Amino acid sequence: MRLALCGIVTALGTVLMLMAGIITVGTYTFPALAGMLGIAIVIEAGARWAWMVYAAVSLLSAFLVGDKEAVLLFVLFFGYYPILKSHLEQIPRKALVWTLKFLLFNAAVFVTALAAIFVLQVPPESFLAGGGLLAAVFLLAANAVFWVYDFILSGFVVLYYQRFHLALEKWMKRK
């Protein structure tokens, strides 16, 4: 059952990533949605299986998805963050949890920018428009959006658990 679930989620994640190249705003939206699917794997099969799904979707996306920026976003943050979130939130000190989350996010933004420059050949000047002020404003806005994303992920975990996991558990006991 775990293998079947992981296969289905891998397929769904890959389809979402393929849609990133079709729909204009998909570059940011679909990697985030594809990453959210990892929550189901963490809950139903455990983090080890979720890491395998992340690796499979990352590899398939690298070969199949035309929007390479979306692939970078998935591989360098959105694909693994829901898995790490489950581990981070086991830390009892909330201030430490949020510090680690924001450090992780900002490191991912930095690495994504470097990958865009060196892998995708984006001119470095595009990141420094307006003397760097625009980059600082963008980073501040990105951190605010990340906070909202984390809040939505938490709500999705609760929703998934209440609506799907418990129903699946009852169904499995009947068999």
Buried (B, 14 or more C-beta within 10 A) or exposed (E): EEEEBBEBBBEBBBBBBBBBBEEEEBBBBBBBBBBBBBBBBBBBBEBEBBBBBBBBBBEBBBEEBEBBBBBBBBBBBBBBBBBBBBEBBEEEEEEEBEEBBBEBBBEBBEBBBEBBBEEEEBEEEEBEEEEEEEBEEBBEEBEEEBBEBBEEBEEBBEEBBEEEBEEBEEEEEEE
